[in-house]
Amino acid sequence: MATFRPLQPAPMDQEQSPQPQSRPLTQKPKRTVTLGACAACRKRKSKCDGLRPTCRCCALKETDCVYDVGPHEKPLQAMKRKNEEMQGELSNLRELYDFLRFRPEQEALEILRRIRQSDPDTNPSQHVRELADSVRYGGLSVENQQPATVPEQLEAAMLPSIRATLQSVDFEHPSFANTPRFPHSILGRDLEIPMSQKRRYVPPLNVSARVAANSGSSSRSPMDTMSEQSVASQASDPRLRLAINWTSVTDDADFAAHLLTQWHRCEYRYYHFLDWNLFLEHMASGKKAFCSELLVNTVLAAAGFHSPLVKDRSKPFTDNAITYFYNEARRLWDAETTRISLPRLQAAMILFLVLGKNGRDKDGHQFLLEACQMARELGLAESEHTAAAQCPVDVSQDDWSRVRAVTAWSLFNFQMSMSFTYSIPVILTSPPPDSIPGHSADHEEVLFRSECARQVIMLDVSKVLSEIDIEAGPAASSFGKVDDLYLRLKSWWNDRPAALDPSIHTSPENLLFAMIYHTSTIRLMRPFLRQNSTKEVPSPHAPRAQSIYSTSLKSLRRLLTLHEVHHGWQNAITFILHPVVITSFGCLDEIAADKPSHLSLEMHESYLGLLTCLRAVSAISGFIYYAQPLLRLLTQACLALDVRLPREITEAVERYRSEEWTREARSLVRSTYVADTRDAVEDLEARRMDAVIAQWEAFTFGKGKGKERERDTEEA
C-alpha cells in the first residue's frame, strides 16, 4: 500500500495564494439608443445608429440615407408634426378653394396663372402656403380690380368632389385641437369671461360717426378679440366687415363678415328678404333707409346657426353668439316699438326664422303678424303714387321703389310658405299690387321672381284647400278645382328658367326650390289620398291623384339624394327639413303598402329614400335644435312599422330619448308644425309638435315590444 505524504494546514500568517484568473468573458458593447432610424434601414430592417448625414449602415452599403424625423425627434413627435403640417395645408387649400369660388373671375384667373407658372422645383406645400398668404393678406396685384361679389351662379364655380372632401372634415375631432379657435365665450364655453367685460346691451352708438372712423383702431375686449388666422378670409366684399358699426355685441370685423357670408349663402339666396346690394351699401355708408342696428343684429343671430365657429348651435338660448345677437335684436325691437320702417319689417321675418329653428314658431308668429301689419301701415299695398311720397330725401326714387317692391313680395312669399309649413291661416290674402321687381339674369333674382309667381298660385291653392277642410273631406266637384291648380303649377314649373333646373345646376337653393314645388303638389293631392275621410273619394279621380303623388314623392327622393351627394347636410338651408319630413312619411306609407321582407327591404327604393331623410335630419340636428324632436318622431314611426334602422341612426336618436331631454323639450318647444299630415283634418291640433312632445312620456317607445324592435335595429 502506498504511503502518502501527510498534509498539514498552512501557517496562519501566510497569505493565501491568489486564485488563478479565469478566461475573461467577451462583453457586448453598450447598446446605443437611436430615436429614429433612416428610411433605408427601416426598409431593410437593419440596425441604424442614427448618425447624420449618413448612418454607418448606409455608408457601408452605399445607399442614400434619408431621415423622416428630426435630429432630436421621436417617431410619434414626427407623426404629430406631419399631422399639423397636413392640417395647415388643408386649411390653405380650403381657403384657396373658397377664393376661387367667391372672388371675381379676374382674381381667380390670377391665382390659376400663379399656380401654372410656379417653379417645378418649388415645394408644392410651400407654394400653396405662399398663395394662401397672398390671398389672406391681400397680396394679389390684379389690374382693374372690381368690387367682389358672390357669383351669380354658384354651381358654375363648384367642384363637388373637392367640396365633399373638405366638408367631410370633422373640425371638432381631437386632432384639430391645436387649430386656432375663438378664445372667448361668444363662440363657446372654453373661457369664462366676466360679465363686466362683455359688450352686451351697450347703448346705441352714432353709426355715421363710426363709419367715418377707422374701424380697425378701436380697442377690443376679450370677448370681441379673435386671432387673425382663426377665420378663413371668406368675405370677398369689404363692406361686410363694416357690420361691426351696427352692433354692440362684437367689434370683430372678420367674425361679422364671416357670419354675413354664411347668412347670404344659407338663407338669403333662397328667401331674398331684402335687396342685398342696397343693404350693404347703406350699411357701409351709415344710411338708415335700408339698414338698421335691429336688422344687422337679427341677421347676425340668424347667421350664427350656419357657422361652425359658433358653439352649441343646437342648444336654444345658451351662452353663445346666437343668443347674444338675438338678445340685442330683441332689446332694439322693444326699444323701437313706435318706429315703422322697411328694415324693421325685414327683421321681423328673420326673427320668426330664428325662433322657428329653436322650435318656438308660436312665439315667432307674433313677429310675422306685426310684419304684415307694418306692410299695411307702410303702404306696401297702396299705389305707387303714395309710395313715392314716402321716399326719403337721401334715397333715389328708383332704389326706394325697388326695395319697397322686394320687401312687399318677400313678405308675401314668406308668409305663404310659413302658412303651408306650419298649417296656419294665410295673413295677406292678396299679392302686392307692384310688379315683381328685377329684370336681370342674376340667379338670385331669377329664383325670386319665379318664387313670386308660384306663391300667387299657392294663394289660390290655400283657398281651395280651406274649402275642402271646411267640408271635412273632398267632394267630386272639388277635384276639378284641384286639378286646374295642379295644371297651373305644372305649367309654371315647366316654364321656369333653365338656370333653376336642378338637373343642370345642382345648387342648394335650386334643389330646395324643386323640392318645395313637389311638396306643393303633394299637399294639393293629399285630401284625395286620405283613408279616413268622412266622404268617399271619387274613384275616377283617385288614380290620378295617386299617380301625381307618387311621381312627386319619387322626385323628392331623387332631389334629396342629389343634395346629399353634392352638398351634404352640414350647410343645408334649414327649410329643407319640411320636404325631408314629407318624404319620410311618404316612404313609410309605401313601405307599409308593399310590405317587403326584411331581406328585400334593404334594396327597396322607399327604404333607401327613408335612410337618406334620416341621415339628413340627424346631421341637421347637430346645429338646429328643432331637428332633434323631428328625428325622434320619425324613428318612432319607423319602429311602429317594424322598419329596421342602421346603428348610426339609433345611436343618434338615443340622445333625444332620455327623460331629461324630453322634459327639456316639453318646456322649450312651442310649435304649430304638423309633421305627419297623412291623417284627417279633425286631428290637426293633436298632431302639432308641441302636443306630440307633451304626450311622449306616455308613448311605449323603448318599452315592451319596442325593445324587441330596438334589438332588431342594432342588428341592422
C-alpha positions in Angstrom: 0.0 0.0 0.0 1.4 3.3 -1.0 2.4 5.8 1.7 1.4 9.4 1.1 2.9 12.5 2.5 0.9 13.8 5.4 -1.0 17.1 4.7 -0.7 19.9 7.2 -2.6 23.1 7.4 -0.8 26.2 6.1 0.5 28.7 8.6 -2.0 31.3 9.8 0.2 34.2 8.9 0.8 33.1 5.4 -1.2 34.9 2.8 -3.4 32.8 0.6 -2.1 32.5 -2.9 -4.2 34.3 -5.5 -6.7 32.2 -7.4 -5.8 31.7 -11.0 -7.8 34.1 -13.1 -10.4 32.6 -15.4 -10.6 33.4 -19.0 -12.1 36.9 -19.4 -15.6 36.9 -20.9 -16.3 38.9 -24.0 -18.6 41.8 -23.0 -21.1 43.2 -25.5 -20.7 46.9 -26.3 -23.3 49.2 -24.7 -26.4 49.4 -26.9 -26.9 52.9 -28.4 -30.4 54.2 -28.4 -31.5 55.7 -31.7 -34.5 58.0 -31.7 -35.4 57.4 -35.3 -33.9 55.1 -38.0 -33.4 56.3 -41.5 -35.8 55.3 -44.3 -33.3 52.8 -45.9 -32.6 51.0 -42.6 -36.2 50.8 -41.8 -36.9 49.3 -45.2 -34.3 46.5 -45.0 -34.8 46.1 -41.2 -31.2 46.9 -40.4 -29.9 48.4 -37.1 -29.4 52.1 -37.7 -27.0 54.1 -35.5 -28.7 57.4 -36.3 -25.6 59.2 -37.4 -26.2 62.1 -39.7 -26.0 63.0 -42.5 -25.2 59.3 -43.3 -25.5 56.4 -40.9 -22.8 53.7 -40.8 -25.0 51.0 -42.3 -25.9 53.2 -45.3 -22.3 54.2 -45.7 -21.2 50.6 -45.9 -23.9 49.7 -48.4 -23.5 52.9 -50.3 -27.3 53.7 -50.2 -29.0 57.1 -49.8 -29.6 57.9 -46.2 -32.8 59.9 -45.7 -34.4 60.7 -42.3 -38.1 61.3 -41.9 -37.6 62.5 -38.3 -35.7 65.4 -37.0 -32.3 65.1 -35.2 -33.9 65.1 -31.7 -37.4 63.9 -32.7 -39.1 60.7 -31.9 -41.3 58.9 -34.4 -44.5 59.9 -32.5 -43.4 63.5 -32.4 -42.7 63.4 -36.1 -46.1 62.0 -36.8 -47.8 64.8 -34.8 -45.7 67.4 -36.7 -46.7 65.9 -40.0 -50.3 65.9 -38.9 -50.1 69.6 -38.0 -48.5 70.3 -41.3 -51.2 68.5 -43.2 -53.9 70.4 -41.2 -52.2 73.7 -42.2 -52.0 72.6 -45.8 -55.7 71.6 -45.8 -56.6 74.9 -44.3 -54.6 76.7 -47.0 -56.2 74.6 -49.8 -59.7 75.2 -48.4 -59.0 79.0 -48.4 -57.8 78.9 -52.0 -60.8 76.8 -52.9 -63.2 79.4 -51.4 -61.3 82.2 -53.0 -61.7 80.5 -56.5 -65.4 80.1 -55.8 -66.3 83.5 -54.4 -63.9 86.1 -55.9 -64.4 87.7 -59.3 -63.2 85.7 -62.3 -60.3 88.1 -62.9 -58.8 87.4 -59.5 -59.5 83.7 -59.7 -57.7 83.5 -63.0 -54.7 85.3 -61.4 -54.4 82.6 -58.8 -54.6 79.9 -61.5 -51.9 81.7 -63.5 -49.6 81.7 -60.5 -50.3 78.0 -59.9 -49.4 77.1 -63.5 -46.3 79.3 -63.6 -44.8 78.1 -60.4 -41.3 76.7 -60.4 -41.4 72.9 -60.8 -38.6 72.7 -58.2 -40.6 74.6 -55.6 -42.1 72.5 -52.8 -45.9 72.3 -53.5 -46.8 72.8 -49.8 -44.7 75.9 -49.6 -46.2 77.3 -52.8 -49.7 76.6 -51.6 -48.9 78.4 -48.3 -47.5 81.4 -50.2 -50.6 81.6 -52.4 -52.9 81.4 -49.3 -50.9 84.1 -47.6 -51.2 86.4 -50.7 -55.0 85.7 -50.7 -55.3 86.2 -46.9 -53.3 89.4 -46.7 -54.3 91.0 -50.0 -51.1 90.3 -51.9 -52.7 89.9 -55.3 -51.9 92.5 -57.9 -54.7 92.3 -60.4 -55.2 95.3 -62.7 -58.6 96.9 -62.7 -59.9 95.0 -59.7 -63.7 95.3 -59.3 -65.7 95.1 -56.1 -66.0 91.5 -55.3 -69.4 89.9 -55.2 -70.7 86.5 -54.7 -71.0 84.8 -58.1 -74.4 84.9 -59.8 -74.5 81.2 -60.2 -72.7 79.2 -57.5 -72.9 76.0 -59.5 -70.7 77.4 -62.3 -67.7 77.5 -60.0 -68.5 74.4 -57.9 -66.2 71.4 -57.6 -68.4 68.8 -56.0 -65.6 66.2 -55.3 -63.3 68.7 -53.5 -66.2 70.3 -51.7 -67.4 66.9 -50.5 -64.0 66.1 -49.2 -63.5 69.4 -47.4 -66.9 69.4 -45.8 -66.4 65.8 -44.6 -63.6 67.0 -42.3 -64.7 67.0 -38.6 -63.1 70.1 -37.1 -64.4 69.0 -33.7 -62.1 65.9 -33.8 -59.3 65.9 -31.2 -56.7 66.0 -34.0 -57.8 69.6 -34.7 -57.3 70.7 -31.1 -54.3 72.8 -31.9 -56.0 74.8 -34.7 -56.8 78.4 -33.9 -60.1 79.0 -32.2 -62.1 82.0 -30.9 -60.7 82.5 -27.5 -63.8 83.9 -26.0 -67.1 82.7 -24.8 -69.1 84.1 -27.7 -68.1 81.0 -29.6 -68.3 78.5 -26.8 -67.6 77.8 -23.2 -63.8 77.4 -23.5 -63.1 80.6 -21.5 -65.3 82.2 -18.9 -65.3 86.0 -19.3 -66.6 88.3 -16.6 -69.9 89.8 -17.4 -68.4 93.2 -17.0 -66.1 92.6 -20.0 -69.0 91.5 -22.3 -70.2 94.2 -24.7 -73.9 93.3 -24.4 -76.6 95.9 -24.2 -74.3 98.8 -24.9 -76.3 102.0 -25.7 -76.7 102.6 -29.4 -73.8 104.4 -30.9 -73.6 107.1 -33.6 -73.5 104.9 -36.7 -72.5 107.6 -39.0 -69.6 108.6 -36.8 -68.4 105.0 -36.5 -68.5 104.5 -40.3 -66.3 107.6 -40.7 -63.8 106.4 -38.1 -61.2 103.8 -38.6 -62.9 100.6 -37.6 -59.6 98.7 -37.0 -58.2 101.1 -34.4 -60.7 100.5 -31.6 -59.6 98.6 -28.6 -61.3 95.2 -28.2 -62.5 93.4 -25.1 -61.5 89.8 -24.6 -64.9 88.7 -25.9 -64.5 90.6 -29.1 -60.9 89.7 -30.0 -60.1 86.9 -32.3 -56.9 85.5 -33.9 -56.1 86.9 -37.3 -56.0 83.4 -38.7 -59.0 81.9 -36.8 -61.4 82.6 -39.7 -60.6 82.0 -43.3 -61.0 85.1 -45.4 -64.3 84.1 -46.9 -65.8 87.6 -47.1 -65.0 88.9 -50.5 -66.9 92.2 -50.2 -65.1 94.7 -48.0 -68.5 96.2 -47.0 -69.3 93.1 -44.9 -66.7 94.0 -42.3 -68.5 97.2 -41.6 -71.3 95.3 -39.9 -69.5 95.9 -36.6 -70.5 99.5 -36.8 -74.1 98.4 -36.3 -73.8 96.0 -33.3 -72.6 96.4 -29.8 -72.1 92.6 -29.3 -68.7 92.4 -31.0 -66.3 94.6 -32.9 -64.6 91.7 -34.6 -64.9 92.6 -38.3 -63.7 89.2 -39.5 -66.2 87.4 -37.5 -69.1 89.7 -38.5 -68.1 89.4 -42.2 -67.9 85.6 -41.9 -71.4 85.5 -40.4 -72.9 87.7 -43.1 -71.3 85.5 -45.8 -72.8 82.4 -44.2 -76.2 84.0 -44.0 -76.1 85.1 -47.6 -75.3 81.6 -48.7 -77.6 79.6 -46.4 -80.7 81.9 -46.2 -80.7 84.9 -48.3 -80.1 83.2 -51.6 -83.4 81.3 -51.1 -85.6 83.7 -49.1 -84.4 87.0 -50.7 -85.6 89.0 -47.6 -84.1 92.3 -48.8 -82.1 93.9 -51.6 -78.6 92.6 -50.7 -76.6 95.3 -52.6 -78.5 98.2 -51.3 -78.4 96.7 -47.8 -74.6 96.6 -47.9 -74.4 100.0 -49.5 -76.4 101.6 -46.7 -74.6 99.6 -44.0 -71.2 100.9 -45.4 -72.4 104.5 -45.7 -74.3 104.7 -42.4 -77.6 105.4 -44.0 -80.7 104.0 -42.2 -83.3 103.8 -45.0 -82.4 100.2 -45.9 -80.3 99.2 -42.9 -80.6 99.4 -39.1 -79.0 98.1 -35.9 -82.0 95.9 -35.4 -81.7 94.4 -38.8 -78.0 93.8 -38.6 -78.2 92.1 -35.2 -81.1 90.0 -36.4 -79.2 88.8 -39.5 -76.1 88.0 -37.4 -78.3 86.0 -35.0 -79.8 84.0 -37.8 -76.3 83.5 -39.4 -74.9 82.0 -36.2 -76.8 78.8 -36.9 -74.8 78.2 -40.1 -71.4 79.0 -38.7 -69.2 76.1 -37.4 -67.3 78.7 -35.4 -70.3 79.1 -33.0 -70.5 76.5 -30.3 -73.7 74.8 -29.1 -75.8 75.9 -32.0 -78.3 73.2 -31.3 -78.9 74.3 -27.7 -81.5 77.1 -27.6 -80.7 80.3 -25.8 -77.4 79.1 -24.5 -74.3 81.3 -23.8 -73.2 81.8 -27.4 -73.1 84.3 -30.3 -76.6 83.4 -31.5 -78.1 84.3 -28.1 -76.1 87.5 -27.7 -77.1 88.8 -31.1 -80.7 87.7 -30.6 -81.0 89.4 -27.2 -79.6 92.6 -28.7 -82.1 92.4 -31.5 -85.0 91.9 -29.1 -83.7 94.8 -27.0 -83.7 97.0 -30.1 -87.1 95.7 -31.2 -88.7 96.6 -27.8 -87.0 100.0 -27.8 -88.4 100.9 -31.2 -92.0 99.8 -30.8 -93.3 103.0 -32.3 -90.9 103.0 -35.3 -92.1 101.5 -38.5 -89.6 101.0 -41.3 -88.6 98.6 -44.0 -85.6 97.3 -42.1 -87.9 96.6 -39.1 -90.3 94.7 -41.2 -87.4 92.6 -42.7 -86.1 91.9 -39.2 -89.5 90.7 -38.1 -89.4 87.9 -40.8 -85.9 86.9 -39.8 -86.8 86.8 -36.1 -89.6 84.4 -37.0 -87.0 82.1 -38.5 -84.6 82.4 -35.6 -87.3 81.3 -33.1 -88.6 78.6 -35.5 -85.2 77.0 -35.6 -85.4 76.7 -31.8 -88.9 75.1 -32.0 -90.7 78.3 -30.9 -92.6 79.3 -34.0 -95.7 80.1 -31.9 -93.7 82.9 -30.3 -92.3 83.9 -33.7 -95.8 84.1 -35.2 -96.3 87.4 -33.4 -93.4 88.9 -35.4 -95.0 87.6 -38.6 -98.3 89.3 -37.7 -96.5 92.6 -36.9 -94.6 92.4 -40.2 -97.9 92.1 -42.1 -99.4 95.0 -40.1 -96.3 97.1 -40.8 -96.7 96.4 -44.5 -100.2 97.8 -44.4 -99.1 100.9 -42.5 -96.1 101.5 -44.8 -98.5 101.5 -47.7 -96.9 98.4 -49.4 -100.4 97.5 -50.6 -101.1 101.0 -51.9 -100.4 102.7 -55.2 -97.0 103.8 -56.4 -98.0 107.4 -56.1 -98.4 107.0 -52.3 -95.2 105.1 -52.1 -93.3 107.9 -53.9 -94.5 110.4 -51.4 -92.7 108.5 -48.6 -89.3 108.3 -50.3 -86.6 109.7 -48.0 -84.6 112.7 -49.4 -81.3 110.8 -49.4 -82.6 107.9 -51.4 -83.2 107.8 -55.1 -86.7 107.1 -56.3 -85.6 104.0 -58.2 -83.9 102.5 -55.2 -86.8 103.3 -52.9 -89.4 101.7 -55.3 -87.2 98.7 -55.8 -86.6 98.0 -52.1 -90.3 98.5 -51.3 -91.3 96.0 -54.0 -88.7 93.5 -52.9 -89.9 93.8 -49.3 -93.5 93.5 -50.2 -93.1 90.4 -52.3 -90.6 88.7 -50.0 -93.1 89.2 -47.1 -95.9 87.8 -49.3 -93.8 84.8 -50.3 -92.6 84.2 -46.7 -96.0 84.3 -45.0 -97.4 82.0 -47.7 -94.6 79.5 -47.2 -95.0 79.6 -43.4 -98.7 79.1 -43.8 -98.3 75.9 -45.6 -95.3 74.7 -43.5 -96.9 75.3 -40.1 -100.6 74.8 -41.1 -101.6 78.3 -40.0 -104.0 80.7 -41.8 -102.7 83.0 -44.6 -102.3 86.5 -43.3 -102.0 88.5 -46.5 -104.9 87.3 -48.8 -103.8 89.2 -51.9 -100.5 89.7 -53.6 -98.8 93.1 -53.7 -100.0 95.5 -56.4 -96.5 96.4 -57.5 -95.0 94.3 -60.3 -92.5 91.7 -59.4 -89.1 93.5 -59.1 -85.9 92.7 -61.0 -85.2 92.0 -64.7 -81.6 90.9 -64.5 -80.3 87.4 -65.2 -78.8 87.2 -61.8 -79.5 83.8 -60.3 -80.9 85.1 -57.1 -83.3 87.5 -58.8 -84.4 84.8 -61.3 -85.2 82.5 -58.4 -87.0 85.3 -56.5 -89.2 86.2 -59.5 -90.1 82.5 -60.0 -91.0 82.1 -56.4 -93.3 85.2 -56.5 -95.1 83.6 -59.5 -95.5 80.3 -57.6 -96.8 81.9 -54.5 -99.6 83.6 -56.4 -100.8 80.2 -57.5 -100.4 78.9 -53.9 -102.7 81.6 -52.7 -105.4 80.1 -54.8 -104.4 76.7 -53.6 -104.9 77.7 -50.0 -108.4 79.0 -50.7 -109.4 75.7 -52.3 -107.9 73.6 -49.6 -109.6 75.7 -47.0 -112.9 74.9 -48.7 -112.1 71.2 -48.7 -111.2 71.3 -45.0 -114.4 73.0 -44.1 -116.3 70.3 -45.9 -114.4 67.7 -43.9 -113.3 65.9 -47.0 -113.0 66.1 -50.8 -116.1 66.2 -52.9 -116.4 65.3 -56.5 -116.7 68.9 -57.5 -113.5 69.8 -55.6 -111.2 67.7 -57.7 -111.9 69.8 -60.8 -110.6 72.9 -59.0 -107.6 71.0 -57.6 -106.7 69.6 -61.0 -106.8 73.1 -62.5 -104.5 74.3 -59.9 -102.2 71.4 -60.4 -102.0 72.2 -64.1 -101.2 75.8 -63.3 -98.4 74.7 -61.0 -97.1 72.2 -63.6 -97.2 74.9 -66.3 -95.3 77.3 -64.1 -92.7 74.5 -63.3 -92.2 73.6 -67.0 -91.8 77.3 -68.0 -89.2 78.1 -65.3 -85.8 79.5 -66.5 -83.1 76.9 -67.3 -80.9 78.4 -64.5 -83.3 76.9 -62.0 -83.2 73.4 -63.3 -81.6 71.3 -60.5 -80.5 68.6 -63.0 -78.3 71.2 -64.7 -77.4 73.5 -61.8 -77.4 71.5 -58.6 -77.0 74.4 -56.2 -78.6 74.0 -52.8 -81.3 76.7 -53.4 -82.2 75.1 -56.8 -82.6 71.7 -55.2 -84.7 73.1 -52.4 -86.7 75.2 -54.9 -87.6 72.0 -56.7 -88.4 70.1 -53.5 -90.9 72.8 -52.4 -92.6 72.5 -55.8 -93.1 68.8 -55.3 -94.3 69.2 -51.7 -96.8 71.7 -53.0 -98.3 69.1 -55.4 -98.4 66.5 -52.7 -100.2 69.0 -50.4 -102.6 69.6 -53.2 -103.4 66.0 -53.8 -103.3 64.9 -50.1 -107.1 65.3 -49.5 -107.8 62.7 -52.2 -105.5 60.2 -50.6 -106.9 60.2 -47.1 -108.1 56.8 -46.0 -110.2 58.0 -43.1 -112.1 60.8 -44.9 -115.7 61.1 -44.0 -116.6 61.2 -47.6 -115.8 58.6 -50.2 -113.1 59.5 -52.6 -114.5 59.6 -56.2 -113.0 56.5 -57.9 -112.4 58.3 -61.2 -110.1 60.8 -59.6 -108.2 58.7 -57.0 -105.9 57.0 -59.5 -104.8 60.3 -61.0 -104.2 61.8 -57.5 -102.2 58.8 -56.5 -100.1 59.0 -59.7 -99.3 62.6 -59.2 -98.5 62.0 -55.6 -96.2 59.0 -56.3 -94.4 60.9 -59.1 -93.7 63.9 -56.8 -92.5 61.6 -54.0 -90.1 59.8 -56.3 -88.8 63.2 -57.4 -88.3 64.3 -53.8 -86.2 61.2 -53.2 -84.0 61.9 -56.2 -83.5 65.5 -55.2 -82.6 64.6 -51.7 -80.0 62.1 -53.0 -78.6 64.8 -55.2 -78.3 67.2 -52.3 -76.6 64.6 -50.1 -74.1 63.7 -52.9 -73.2 67.2 -54.0 -73.5 69.2 -50.7 -74.1 67.0 -47.7 -76.2 68.4 -44.9 -73.8 70.4 -42.7 -74.6 73.7 -44.7 -78.1 72.9 -45.8 -80.8 75.6 -45.9 -82.8 74.7 -42.8 -86.1 75.0 -44.6 -85.2 71.7 -46.3 -86.4 69.9 -43.1 -90.0 70.3 -44.3 -89.6 68.4 -47.6 -87.4 65.9 -45.8 -90.2 65.2 -43.3 -92.8 64.9 -46.1 -90.6 62.5 -48.0 -90.0 60.4 -44.8 -93.7 59.8 -44.1 -94.3 59.2 -47.8 -91.6 56.5 -47.9 -93.1 54.9 -44.8 -96.5 54.8 -46.5 -95.0 53.0 -49.4 -93.2 50.5 -47.2 -96.3 49.8 -45.3 -98.3 49.2 -48.5 -95.7 47.0 -50.2 -94.8 45.0 -47.0 -91.4 43.9 -48.2 -89.5 41.2 -46.4 -86.5 42.1 -44.2 -84.2 40.8 -46.9 -85.8 42.8 -49.7 -86.3 45.9 -47.6 -82.7 46.9 -47.7 -82.9 47.3 -51.5 -86.4 48.9 -51.5 -86.4 52.3 -53.1 -88.6 53.7 -50.4 -86.3 52.4 -47.7 -83.2 53.8 -49.3 -85.0 57.2 -49.6 -86.1 56.9 -45.9 -82.5 56.4 -44.8 -81.4 59.5 -46.8 -84.0 61.5 -45.0 -83.0 60.2 -41.6 -79.3 61.0 -42.3 -80.3 64.5 -43.2 -82.3 65.1 -40.1 -79.6 63.5 -37.9 -76.9 65.8 -39.4 -79.1 68.9 -39.2 -79.9 68.2 -35.6 -76.3 69.0 -34.8 -76.9 72.7 -35.4 -80.7 73.1 -35.4 -82.5 72.2 -32.3 -85.9 71.6 -33.9 -84.5 68.8 -36.0 -84.0 66.8 -32.8 -87.7 66.2 -31.9 -88.3 65.6 -35.6 -85.7 62.8 -35.7 -87.2 61.2 -32.7 -90.7 61.4 -34.2 -89.6 59.8 -37.5 -87.7 57.0 -35.8 -90.8 56.2 -33.7 -92.8 56.0 -36.9 -90.2 53.6 -38.3 -90.3 51.4 -35.2 -94.1 51.3 -35.3 -93.9 49.6 -38.7 -91.0 47.3 -37.7 -88.7 49.1 -40.0 -85.1 48.3 -39.1 -82.7 51.2 -38.9 -78.9 51.3 -39.1 -76.9 51.6 -36.0 -75.8 55.1 -36.6 -79.4 56.3 -36.7 -80.4 54.6 -33.5 -77.3 55.9 -31.7 -78.0 59.4 -32.9 -81.6 59.4 -31.7 -80.7 57.8 -28.4 -79.6 61.2 -27.1 -83.2 62.5 -27.7 -85.0 59.7 -25.8 -83.8 60.4 -22.3 -86.2 61.7 -19.6 -84.1 64.8 -19.2 -84.2 65.7 -22.9 -87.9 65.0 -23.1 -88.6 67.2 -20.1 -86.5 70.0 -21.5 -88.2 69.6 -24.9 -91.6 70.0 -23.3 -90.6 73.3 -21.8 -88.8 74.6 -24.9 -90.9 73.6 -27.9 -93.9 75.8 -28.7 -94.7 74.8 -32.3 -97.7 74.5 -34.5 -95.8 72.3 -37.0 -97.6 69.2 -38.2 -95.0 66.6 -39.2 -97.5 63.8 -40.1 -100.1 65.3 -42.5 -101.5 61.9 -43.6 -104.5 61.9 -41.2 -107.8 63.8 -41.4 -108.1 67.5 -40.6 -110.1 66.7 -37.4 -106.9 65.6 -35.6 -104.9 68.6 -36.6 -104.4 70.1 -33.2 -103.4 66.8 -31.6 -100.7 66.3 -34.2 -99.0 69.6 -33.8 -95.4 69.2 -32.4 -95.9 70.8 -29.0 -98.9 68.5 -28.4 -96.9 65.5 -29.6 -94.0 66.2 -27.3 -96.3 66.7 -24.4 -97.6 63.2 -24.9 -94.2 61.5 -25.3 -94.0 60.3 -21.8 -97.0 58.1 -22.4 -95.5 56.5 -25.5 -94.2 52.9 -25.4 -91.1 53.9 -27.4 -88.3 51.8 -26.0 -90.6 49.7 -23.8 -92.1 46.2 -24.3 -92.3 45.4 -27.9 -90.3 48.4 -28.7 -87.3 46.8 -27.0 -87.6 43.9 -29.5 -87.7 46.3 -32.3 -84.7 48.2 -30.9 -82.7 45.0 -30.8 -83.6 44.5 -34.5 -82.2 47.9 -35.3 -79.0 47.1 -33.5 -78.5 44.1 -35.7 -79.0 46.1 -38.9 
